[in-house]
Amino acid sequence: MGGKNRAMPSLHSDNAAEEFVATSDLTQYDLSGFKPMRFEIEPKGAALNMRLPASLLDAVKARAKAKGIPYTRYVRMLLETDVAQRP
């Protein structure tokens, strides 16, 4: 075949996606538009409660919305990224 030139079909359920992956040659599809997705598997056993200026919280919510994720996940992502960096 001619390489990665086929568009991915819209898959509207887990079952449809599972069947598609099981029966398709994914090397024939253009995956360049895909974005990495993080799955949260570790259970959350602790909570953080903090007070912020409303303007900062609004800015955080706007950034999270632009990324298409809930703002609490965005804040956790920022914390994880910072902690993972070497000092």
ZABA-32095 format. One line per field, with one value per residue: residue number from 0; residue in one letter; x, y, z of N, C-alpha, C in turn. Coordinates in steps of 0.1 Angstrom, whole numbers, plus 5000, padded with zeros to 4 digits. Each point is the difference from the previous one (the first is absolute). Layout:
ZABA-32095
k <- [NUM;...] $
r <- [A;...] $
n_xx <- [X;...] $
n_yy <- [Y;...] $
n_zz <- [Z;...] $
ca_xx <- [X;...] $
ca_yy <- [Y;...] $
ca_zz <- [Z;...] $
c_xx <- [X;...] $
c_yy <- [Y;...] $
c_zz <- [Z;...] $
This chain:
ZABA-32095
k <- [0;1;2;3;4;5;6;7;8;9;10;11;12;13;14;15;16;17;18;19;20;21;22;23;24;25;26;27;28;29;30;31;32;33;34;35;36;37;38;39;40;41;42;43;44;45;46;47;48;49;50;51;52;53;54;55;56;57;58;59;60;61;62;63;64;65;66;67;68;69;70;71;72;73;74;75;76;77;78;79;80;81;82;83;84;85;86] $
r <- [M;G;G;K;N;R;A;M;P;S;L;H;S;D;N;A;A;E;E;F;V;A;T;S;D;L;T;Q;Y;D;L;S;G;F;K;P;M;R;F;E;I;E;P;K;G;A;A;L;N;M;R;L;P;A;S;L;L;D;A;V;K;A;R;A;K;A;K;G;I;P;Y;T;R;Y;V;R;M;L;L;E;T;D;V;A;Q;R;P] $
n_xx <- [5008;4993;5000;5004;4989;4995;4989;5001;4993;4989;5004;4988;5007;5001;4988;4996;5006;4996;4989;5000;5005;4991;4993;5006;5006;5004;5009;4988;5000;4995;5010;5004;4987;5005;4994;5011;4996;4998;5002;4991;5010;5010;4995;4991;5010;5003;4996;4999;5000;4998;5003;4994;5007;4988;5008;5008;4989;4995;5013;5001;4988;5004;5012;4994;4991;5010;5005;4987;5005;4995;4997;4994;4997;4997;4995;4994;4997;4996;4993;4995;4998;4997;4994;4996;5000;5011;5005] $
n_yy <- [4988;5012;4994;5010;4996;4990;5006;5003;4989;5006;4998;4996;4989;4995;4994;5011;5007;4992;5000;5013;5002;4991;5007;5011;5004;5004;4992;4997;5004;5012;4998;5009;4999;4988;5001;5001;4990;5005;4988;5004;4992;5007;4993;5009;5000;5011;5010;5010;5008;5009;5011;5004;5010;5006;5010;4994;4997;5011;5004;4993;5004;5012;4998;4995;5009;5009;4993;5004;5005;4992;5011;4991;4993;5012;5004;4988;5002;5013;4995;4990;5009;5008;4991;4996;5013;4999;5001] $
n_zz <- [5000;4999;5012;5008;4993;5007;4999;5013;5001;5001;5012;5001;5001;5012;4998;4994;5010;5009;4993;4998;5012;5004;4991;5004;4989;5012;4994;4996;5013;4997;5008;4991;4999;5004;5012;5007;5006;5011;5004;5008;5004;5005;5010;5002;5009;4994;5008;4992;5010;4990;5005;4989;4995;5000;4998;5010;5008;4996;5001;5011;5003;4996;5006;5011;4999;4998;5011;5004;5011;5010;5007;5007;4988;4995;5012;5001;4987;5004;5011;4993;4990;5009;5007;4988;5000;4994;5012] $
ca_xx <- [4992;5008;5004;4990;4992;4986;4995;4995;4985;4994;4997;4991;4999;5012;4999;5003;5015;5007;4999;5008;5014;5003;4998;5006;5014;5001;5011;4994;4992;5008;4998;5007;4991;4997;5007;5002;4990;5005;4989;5003;4997;5003;4989;5003;4998;5002;4993;5007;4991;5008;4993;5007;4993;4990;5006;5009;4992;4994;5010;5002;4988;5000;5010;4995;4990;5007;5006;4990;5000;4995;5010;5006;5010;5010;5008;5008;5010;5011;5008;5008;5010;5010;5006;5008;5012;5012;5002] $
ca_yy <- [5012;5012;5008;5006;5010;4998;5007;4992;5001;5004;4989;5006;4991;4992;4988;5003;5002;4987;4992;5006;4997;4986;4995;5010;5002;5014;5007;5006;5011;5012;5002;5012;5009;4995;5007;4991;5000;4995;4992;5000;4987;5000;5006;5013;4998;5012;5012;5013;5011;5013;5012;5007;5012;4996;5002;4989;4988;5002;4998;4985;4994;5003;4992;4986;4999;5000;4986;4990;4991;5007;5008;4993;4992;5009;5003;4988;4998;5010;4996;4988;5005;5008;4990;4991;5007;5000;5013] $
ca_zz <- [5000;4998;5011;5010;4993;5003;5012;5010;5001;5013;5008;5010;5012;5003;4992;4986;4999;5002;4988;4990;5003;4999;4987;4991;4999;5004;4992;4987;5004;5004;5015;5003;5008;5013;5011;5011;5010;5013;5007;5015;5005;5015;5008;5007;5014;5008;4994;5002;5000;5001;4996;4990;4995;4989;4987;4997;4997;4987;4990;5000;4994;4985;4995;5000;4990;4987;4998;4999;5012;5012;5006;5011;4994;4995;5011;5004;4989;5002;5011;4997;4991;5008;5009;4993;4994;5009;5007] $
c_xx <- [5009;5004;4989;4992;4986;4996;4994;4984;4996;4996;4992;4998;5013;5000;5004;5015;5007;4999;5008;5015;5004;5000;5007;5015;5002;5011;4995;4992;5009;4996;5006;4992;4997;5008;5002;4989;5005;4988;5004;4996;5002;4989;5004;4997;5001;4994;5008;4989;5008;4992;5009;4992;4991;5006;5009;4992;4993;5010;5003;4989;5000;5011;4996;4989;5006;5006;4990;5000;4994;5011;5007;5011;5012;5009;5009;5011;5012;5009;5008;5012;5011;5007;5010;5013;5012;5002;5011] $
c_yy <- [5012;5008;5005;5011;4999;5008;4990;5001;5005;4987;5005;4991;4993;4987;5002;5003;4987;4991;5006;4997;4986;4995;5009;5000;5015;5008;5007;5013;5012;5003;5013;5010;4995;5008;4989;5001;4993;4993;5000;4987;5000;5006;5012;4998;5013;5012;5012;5011;5013;5012;5008;5013;4995;5001;4989;4988;5002;4998;4985;4993;5002;4992;4986;4998;5000;4987;4989;4990;5008;5008;4993;4991;5008;5004;4989;4997;5010;4996;4988;5003;5007;4991;4991;5006;4999;5014;5008] $
c_zz <- [5000;5012;5009;4993;5003;5013;5010;5000;5014;5007;5013;5012;5002;4992;4986;4999;5002;4988;4989;5002;4997;4985;4989;5000;5003;4993;4988;5003;5004;5015;5004;5008;5014;5010;5011;5011;5012;5007;5015;5006;5015;5008;5007;5015;5008;4992;5003;4999;5002;4996;4990;4996;4988;4986;4996;4997;4987;4989;4999;4993;4985;4993;4998;4989;4986;4996;4999;5012;5012;5007;5011;4995;4995;5011;5004;4990;5002;5012;4997;4991;5008;5009;4992;4994;5011;5006;4993] $
